[in-house]
Amino acid sequence: MRHIPDVVPADALNLELRENVHPPKRENPKPAPSYNLVVLGAGTAGLVTAAGGAGLGAKVALVEKHFLGGDCLNVGCVPSKAVIRASRVVGELRRAAQFGVNVKSFEVDFGKAMEHMRRVRTKISHHDSVERFSKLGVDIFLGEPRFTGPNTVEVDGQTLKFSKAVIATGARAVKPPIPGLAEAGFLTNENVFNLTERPRRLAVIGAGPIGCELAQAFQRLGCEVSLLDMAPHILVREDADAAEVVQRNFVAEGINLVLKASLKLVEKRASGKRIVYAVDGKESELEVDEILVGAGRAPNVEDLGLEKVGVEVDKNGVKVNDRLQTTNSSIYAAGDVCMLHKFTHAADFAARAVLQNALFKGRKKLSALTIPWCTYTDPEVAHVGMYEKDAKEKGLEVDTYLRKFDDVDRAIADREEEGFVKIHCRKGTGEIVGATIVASHAGDMISEVTLALTQKIALGSLANVIHPYPTQAEAIRQCGDMFNRTRLTPFVKKAFDKWLRWTR
């Protein structure tokens, strides 16, 4: 029996969203005799695989038990960035006096901010709709898929026969085993966007990208936020200098950071939810109205019948080789269900590789993808390639070129002087091996460095790229200038000096 997902709140926007990505009254089509591809999961990886396959002339079936669009559209990238955008307006208003604009008072309407998020999500949902993908030639089946034989998948009582299958069932929020947490109740990214009323006191467990993004956003939207993590600082996997910049901003904005914390107990009381934790062996407690857990992701591999088709699973999810092929040569996987990098854009490009490998016996490798990423705090932290610690672990010596924004004209004018551009090159050369950018729009800036890295454009060549003045992206060009100045060795300087004296 097919399950019709609920929407909360059941307002006009959410009802339209559901009508787009899981129409309650829609009946599944009659299956074709056989399919070139049957795709399980309609998140980014599944949608890209299905649309690309159909566009190339393949007969494709796409199966989804929840909403088309997956996490990205419904409970991930889209809603979180819409909420972050609303919170950035608050950040700008709080800084307005620095620019001579006196905003005496303003009021945050939490409900309206969340309505803005739902409106954005619903508008974008047309791109991932059942109607659109059906028009692309994809057979959409709504229901829970399960492998039933070597080349068959069952959904809602019907059998789909395939030549190749792709598992793209994504991942879900990890639920940490903290005593009392389940009984007290908690939020994850999967239901926090259902909120219509602001929780006065909010605890966020996990200071990784998701936890940090939402902690800052909800603090700006009027919650009293406490951010708890066992690590000694936030964003522990990022460049330490970058994490420090963001952490200073969090403290300045009033977020209560509880670091090096071991969570002992959660208890529900009449006045709120009591969290008992220890730091350096000393126990303390905190009372909040809601708890948001952002402590990682777990792949969705259960109840798919993988054992019937010989698809093995490891700690990262579905086990795949470098061509994204599972232990069953007819079945591939892509996206969060099998990849370490759980990003929408990573799933997108992995799906493109799967298409070539599954349909045309291609040899596209996952390891060949260069994947940048961005944490959308304010300022943002964007990264591509290696960190310095990665280079050291691989025995690779690097030169690092750092341009701080307190010496970049546009950043000074914007009063955004805390950030920087940091580019790592193979020692003695201009070969870029990695970069980190901390800036208000670092995610938009990192692509220039990603292009240089992937196309093997030397850092010195970026110095020749004319950037509009004034922009913060000039910091990238200025790193190129720094590299070029290192080429001006004493020998070269002496030669220039001789030439210039001779030509006077």
MORA-V121698 format. One record per pair of residues at least 24 apart in sequence whose C-alpha atoms are under 10 Angstrom apart, sorted by the first residue. I is the first residue (numbers start at 1). GAP is how many residues later the second one is. Records with the same first field share a line. If there is no record, write none. Layout:
# MORA-V121698
I: GAP + GAP
This chain:
# MORA-V121698
1: 142 + 143 + 154 + 155 + 156
2: 63 + 64 + 140 + 141 + 142 + 153 + 154 + 155
3: 62 + 63 + 139 + 140 + 141 + 153
4: 61 + 62 + 63 + 138 + 139
5: 60 + 61 + 62
6: 60
7: 187
8: 183 + 185 + 186 + 187 + 188
9: 106 + 109 + 184 + 185 + 186 + 187
10: 184
11: 104 + 107
12: 106 + 107 + 110
13: 102 + 103 + 104 + 105 + 106 + 107 + 108 + 109 + 110
14: 101 + 104 + 105 + 107 + 108 + 180
15: 107
16: 103 + 106 + 107 + 109 + 110
17: 50 + 57 + 101 + 102 + 104 + 105 + 106 + 107 + 108 + 109 + 112
18: 48 + 49 + 50 + 104 + 107 + 111
19: 48 + 103 + 106 + 107 + 110 + 111 + 112
20: 47 + 48 + 102 + 103 + 105 + 106 + 107 + 108 + 109 + 110 + 111 + 112
21: 43 + 45 + 46 + 47 + 48 + 49 + 52 + 53 + 101 + 104 + 105 + 106 + 107 + 108 + 109 + 110 + 111 + 121
22: 42 + 43 + 44 + 45 + 46 + 47 + 107 + 108 + 109 + 119 + 120 + 121
23: 44 + 106 + 107 + 108 + 119
24: 118
26: 104 + 115 + 116
27: 113 + 114 + 115
28: 111 + 112 + 113 + 114 + 115 + 127 + 128 + 130
29: 110 + 111 + 112 + 113 + 129
30: 109 + 111 + 128 + 129 + 130
31: 30 + 108 + 109 + 110 + 127 + 128 + 129 + 130
32: 27 + 28 + 29 + 107 + 127 + 128 + 129 + 130
33: 126 + 127 + 128 + 129
34: 25 + 26 + 27 + 117 + 118 + 125 + 126 + 127 + 128 + 129
35: 24 + 25 + 26 + 104 + 116 + 117 + 125 + 126 + 127 + 128 + 129 + 130
36: 24 + 25 + 125 + 126 + 127 + 128 + 129 + 322 + 323
37: 24 + 25 + 123 + 124 + 125 + 126 + 127 + 128 + 129 + 293 + 294 + 318 + 321 + 322
38: 24 + 25 + 100 + 101 + 113 + 114 + 115 + 122 + 123 + 124 + 125 + 126 + 127 + 128 + 129 + 293
39: 24 + 25 + 101 + 106 + 114 + 123 + 125 + 126 + 127 + 128 + 129 + 130 + 292 + 293 + 294
40: 24 + 25 + 101 + 104 + 105 + 106 + 107 + 113 + 125 + 126 + 127 + 128 + 129 + 130 + 264 + 293
41: 24 + 25 + 26 + 27 + 28 + 29 + 101 + 103 + 104 + 125 + 126 + 127 + 128 + 129 + 259 + 294 + 296
42: 24 + 25 + 26 + 27 + 28 + 29 + 86 + 98 + 100 + 125 + 126 + 127 + 128
43: 24 + 25 + 26 + 27 + 28 + 29 + 30 + 31 + 85 + 125 + 126 + 127 + 292 + 293 + 301 + 304 + 305
44: 24 + 25 + 26 + 27 + 28 + 29 + 84 + 124 + 125 + 126 + 290 + 291 + 292 + 299 + 300 + 301 + 302 + 303 + 304 + 305 + 307
45: 24 + 25 + 121 + 122 + 123 + 124 + 125 + 288 + 289 + 290 + 291 + 292 + 299 + 300 + 301 + 302 + 303 + 304 + 305 + 306 + 307 + 309
46: 24 + 120 + 121 + 122 + 123 + 124 + 287 + 288 + 289 + 301 + 302 + 305
47: 81 + 86 + 91 + 121 + 300 + 301 + 304
48: 299 + 300 + 301 + 302 + 303 + 304 + 306 + 307
49: 117 + 119 + 285 + 298 + 299 + 300 + 301 + 302 + 303 + 304 + 305 + 306 + 307
50: 83 + 86 + 87 + 88 + 89 + 90 + 116 + 301 + 305
51: 81 + 82 + 83 + 85 + 86 + 87
52: 84 + 86 + 299 + 300 + 303 + 304
53: 83 + 84 + 85 + 299 + 301 + 302 + 303 + 305 + 306
54: 79 + 82 + 83 + 84 + 85
55: 81 + 82 + 83
56: 299 + 303
57: 80
58: 79 + 80 + 301
59: 78 + 79 + 80 + 103
60: 77 + 78 + 79 + 80 + 102 + 104 + 105
61: 73 + 76 + 77 + 78 + 79 + 80 + 99 + 100 + 101 + 104
62: 71 + 72 + 76 + 77 + 78 + 79 + 80 + 83 + 103 + 104
63: 76 + 77 + 78 + 79 + 80 + 81 + 82 + 83 + 90 + 91 + 92 + 97 + 105 + 106
64: 76 + 77 + 78 + 79 + 80 + 81 + 91 + 104 + 105
65: 76 + 77 + 78 + 79 + 80 + 90 + 91 + 104
66: 76 + 77 + 78
67: 58 + 61 + 62 + 63 + 75
68: 57 + 59 + 60 + 61 + 62 + 65 + 72 + 74
69: 55 + 56 + 57 + 58 + 59 + 60 + 61
70: 58 + 98 + 99 + 100 + 101
71: 99 + 100 + 101 + 118 + 119 + 265 + 273
72: 49 + 271 + 272
73: 47 + 48 + 49 + 51 + 52 + 54 + 55 + 271
74: 44 + 47 + 48 + 51 + 115 + 116 + 117 + 119
75: 46 + 113 + 114 + 115 + 116 + 117 + 118 + 119
76: 113 + 114 + 117 + 134 + 267 + 268
77: 44 + 133 + 266 + 267 + 299
78: 39 + 40 + 42 + 43 + 44 + 46 + 47
79: 35 + 37 + 38 + 39 + 40 + 41 + 42 + 43 + 110 + 113 + 114
80: 37 + 41 + 109 + 112 + 113 + 130 + 133 + 134 + 137 + 296
81: 36 + 39 + 132 + 133 + 136 + 295 + 296
82: 31 + 32 + 33 + 34 + 35 + 36 + 37 + 38 + 39
83: 27 + 30 + 31 + 32 + 33 + 34 + 35 + 37 + 110 + 130 + 131 + 134 + 135 + 138
84: 29 + 33 + 129 + 130 + 132 + 133 + 134 + 136 + 137 + 292 + 293 + 294
85: 28 + 31 + 32 + 132 + 291
86: 24 + 26 + 27 + 28 + 30 + 31 + 131 + 132 + 134 + 135
87: 26 + 127 + 129 + 130 + 131 + 132 + 133 + 134 + 135 + 291
88: 128 + 129 + 132 + 133 + 289 + 290
89: 131 + 132
90: 127 + 129 + 130 + 131 + 132
91: 125 + 126 + 129 + 130 + 162 + 287
94: 126 + 159
95: 320
98: 316 + 317
99: 314 + 315 + 316
107: 114 + 115
108: 112 + 113 + 114
109: 88 + 89 + 112 + 113
110: 85 + 86 + 87 + 88 + 89 + 108 + 111 + 112 + 113
111: 84 + 85 + 86 + 87
112: 84 + 85
113: 83 + 108
114: 79 + 80 + 81 + 82 + 83 + 84
115: 78 + 79 + 80 + 81
117: 76
118: 75 + 76
144: 159 + 160
145: 24 + 158 + 159 + 160
146: 156 + 157 + 158 + 159 + 160 + 162
147: 156 + 157 + 158 + 159 + 160 + 161 + 162
148: 156 + 157 + 158 + 159 + 160 + 161
149: 156 + 157 + 159 + 160
150: 158 + 159 + 160 + 178 + 180 + 181
151: 158 + 179 + 180
152: 157
153: 151 + 152
154: 150 + 151
162: 168 + 169
163: 167 + 168 + 195 + 196
164: 165 + 166 + 167 + 168 + 194 + 195
165: 163 + 164 + 165 + 166 + 167 + 168 + 193
166: 158 + 159 + 160 + 164 + 165 + 166 + 167 + 168 + 185 + 188 + 189 + 192
167: 133 + 134 + 137 + 139 + 151 + 159 + 164 + 165 + 166 + 167 + 168 + 170 + 171
168: 131 + 132 + 133 + 150 + 164 + 165 + 166 + 167 + 168 + 169 + 170 + 179 + 183
169: 130 + 131 + 132 + 133 + 135 + 149 + 164 + 165 + 166 + 167 + 168 + 169
170: 127 + 128 + 129 + 130 + 131 + 147 + 163 + 164 + 165 + 166 + 167 + 168 + 169 + 172 + 177
171: 125 + 126 + 127 + 128 + 129 + 130 + 146 + 164 + 165 + 166 + 167 + 171
172: 124 + 125 + 126 + 127 + 128 + 164 + 165
173: 120 + 121 + 122 + 123 + 124 + 125 + 126
174: 119 + 120 + 121 + 122 + 123 + 124 + 125
175: 118 + 119 + 120 + 121 + 122 + 123
176: 29 + 87 + 117 + 118 + 119 + 120
177: 86 + 87 + 88
178: 84 + 85 + 86 + 87 + 88 + 97
179: 84 + 85 + 86 + 87 + 88
180: 84 + 85 + 86 + 87 + 88 + 93 + 94 + 95
181: 83 + 84 + 85 + 86 + 87 + 92 + 93 + 94 + 110
182: 84 + 85
183: 83 + 84 + 85
184: 82 + 83 + 84 + 85 + 88 + 89 + 90 + 106 + 107
185: 81 + 82 + 83 + 88 + 105 + 106 + 107
186: 87 + 103 + 104 + 105 + 106 + 107
187: 103 + 104 + 105 + 106 + 107
188: 103 + 104 + 105 + 106 + 107
189: 25 + 103 + 104 + 105
191: 101
192: 98 + 99 + 100 + 101
198: 24 + 25 + 91 + 92
199: 24 + 25 + 26 + 89 + 90 + 91 + 92
200: 24 + 25 + 88 + 89 + 90
201: 24 + 25 + 71 + 72 + 85 + 86 + 87 + 88 + 89 + 90
202: 24 + 25 + 71 + 85 + 86 + 87 + 88 + 89 + 90
203: 24 + 25 + 53 + 70 + 72 + 83 + 84 + 85 + 86 + 87 + 88 + 89 + 90
204: 24 + 25 + 53 + 86 + 87 + 88 + 89 + 90 + 91
205: 24 + 25 + 53 + 56 + 58 + 86 + 87 + 88 + 89 + 90
206: 24 + 25 + 28 + 29 + 53 + 86 + 87 + 88 + 89 + 90
207: 24 + 26 + 27 + 28 + 29 + 50 + 51 + 52 + 86 + 87 + 88
208: 25 + 26 + 27 + 28 + 29 + 30 + 86 + 87 + 88 + 167
209: 25 + 26 + 27 + 28 + 29 + 85 + 86 + 87 + 165 + 166 + 167 + 168 + 172
210: 25 + 83 + 84 + 85 + 86 + 165 + 166 + 167
211: 24 + 81 + 82 + 83 + 84 + 85 + 166
212: 34 + 35 + 38 + 82 + 163 + 164 + 165 + 166
213: 81 + 162 + 163 + 164 + 165 + 167
214: 78 + 80 + 162 + 163
215: 35 + 40 + 41 + 77 + 79 + 162
216: 30 + 33 + 34 + 37 + 38 + 39 + 160 + 161 + 162
217: 159 + 160 + 161
218: 37
219: 31 + 34 + 35 + 36 + 37
220: 33 + 34 + 35
223: 32 + 66
224: 30 + 31 + 32 + 64 + 65
225: 29 + 30 + 31 + 32 + 63 + 65 + 66
226: 28 + 29 + 30 + 31 + 32 + 60 + 61 + 62 + 65
227: 28 + 29 + 30 + 31 + 32 + 65
228: 28 + 29 + 30 + 31 + 32 + 33 + 34 + 35 + 49 + 65
229: 28 + 29 + 30 + 31 + 32 + 33 + 34 + 66
230: 28 + 29 + 30 + 31 + 32 + 33 + 48 + 49
231: 27 + 28 + 29 + 30 + 31
232: 26 + 27 + 28 + 29
233: 24 + 25 + 26 + 27
234: 24 + 25
235: 140 + 146
237: 150
238: 137 + 143 + 144 + 145 + 149 + 198
239: 142 + 143 + 144 + 148 + 149 + 150 + 183 + 196 + 197 + 198 + 199
240: 147
241: 178 + 179 + 181 + 195 + 197
242: 137 + 138 + 139 + 140 + 176 + 177 + 178 + 179 + 180 + 194 + 195 + 196 + 197
243: 138 + 195
245: 133 + 134 + 135 + 136 + 173 + 174 + 175 + 193 + 194
246: 131 + 132 + 133 + 134 + 135 + 172 + 173 + 192 + 193
248: 170
249: 128 + 129 + 130 + 169
250: 127 + 128
266: 25
297: 39 + 40 + 45
298: 38 + 39 + 40
299: 36 + 37 + 38 + 39 + 40 + 43
300: 36 + 37 + 38
301: 36 + 37
313: 24 + 25
314: 24
316: 24
320: 46
321: 44 + 45 + 46
322: 41 + 42 + 43 + 44 + 45 + 46
323: 27 + 30 + 31 + 33 + 34 + 35 + 39 + 40 + 41 + 42 + 43 + 44 + 45
324: 26 + 27 + 29 + 30 + 33 + 34 + 39 + 40 + 41 + 42 + 43
325: 29 + 32 + 33
329: 29
330: 28
331: 27
332: 25 + 26
334: 32
339: 27
341: 30 + 31 + 32
342: 31
343: 28 + 29 + 30 + 31
344: 29
345: 26 + 27 + 28
346: 24 + 25 + 26 + 27
368: 86
369: 85
370: 80 + 81 + 83 + 84
371: 79 + 83
372: 62 + 63 + 64 + 71 + 74 + 75 + 77 + 78
373: 63 + 69 + 70 + 73 + 74
374: 62 + 63 + 64 + 67 + 68 + 69 + 70 + 72
375: 63 + 67 + 68
376: 64 + 65 + 66 + 67
377: 61 + 62 + 63 + 64
378: 60 + 61 + 62 + 63 + 64
379: 37 + 39 + 40 + 58 + 59 + 60 + 61 + 62 + 63
380: 39 + 57 + 58 + 59 + 60 + 61 + 62 + 63 + 64
381: 38 + 39 + 55 + 56 + 57 + 58 + 59 + 60 + 61 + 62 + 65
382: 39 + 53 + 54 + 55 + 56 + 57 + 59 + 60 + 61 + 62 + 63 + 64 + 65
383: 39 + 40 + 51 + 52 + 53 + 54 + 55 + 59 + 60 + 63 + 64 + 66 + 67
384: 39 + 49 + 50 + 51 + 52 + 53 + 62 + 63 + 65 + 66 + 69
385: 38 + 39 + 47 + 48 + 49 + 50 + 51 + 64 + 65 + 68 + 69
386: 37 + 38 + 39 + 46 + 47 + 48 + 49 + 50
387: 35 + 36 + 37 + 46 + 47 + 48 + 49
388: 35 + 36 + 37 + 45 + 46 + 47
390: 44
391: 33 + 34 + 35 + 42 + 43
396: 29 + 30 + 31 + 37
397: 27 + 28 + 29 + 30 + 31
398: 25 + 26 + 27 + 28 + 29 + 30 + 31 + 32 + 33 + 34 + 35 + 36
399: 24 + 25 + 26 + 27 + 28 + 29 + 30 + 31 + 32 + 33 + 34 + 84
400: 24 + 25 + 26 + 27 + 32 + 34 + 35 + 79 + 83
401: 24 + 34 + 58 + 75 + 77 + 78 + 79 + 80 + 81 + 82
402: 33 + 34 + 35 + 73 + 74 + 76 + 77 + 80
403: 34 + 71 + 72 + 73 + 74 + 75 + 76 + 79
404: 33 + 34 + 71 + 75
405: 33 + 34 + 67 + 69 + 70
407: 68
408: 62 + 63 + 64 + 65 + 66 + 67 + 70
409: 60 + 61 + 62 + 63 + 65 + 66
410: 59 + 60 + 61 + 62 + 63 + 64 + 65
411: 28 + 29 + 59 + 60 + 61 + 62 + 63 + 64
412: 60
413: 57 + 58 + 59
414: 26 + 57 + 58
416: 24 + 56
419: 53
420: 52 + 55 + 56
421: 24 + 25 + 51 + 52 + 53 + 54 + 55 + 57 + 58
422: 53 + 54 + 57
423: 26 + 36 + 53 + 56 + 57
424: 35
425: 28 + 33 + 34 + 58
428: 55 + 58 + 59
429: 29 + 30 + 31 + 54 + 57 + 58
430: 26 + 27 + 28 + 29 + 30 + 31 + 32 + 50 + 53 + 54
431: 25 + 26 + 27 + 28 + 29
432: 24 + 25 + 26 + 27 + 28
437: 36 + 38 + 39
439: 33 + 34
440: 32
441: 31 + 32
442: 30 + 31
444: 29
445: 27 + 28 + 29 + 30 + 31
446: 27 + 30
448: 25 + 28
449: 27
458: 25
459: 24 + 25
460: 24 + 25 + 26 + 27
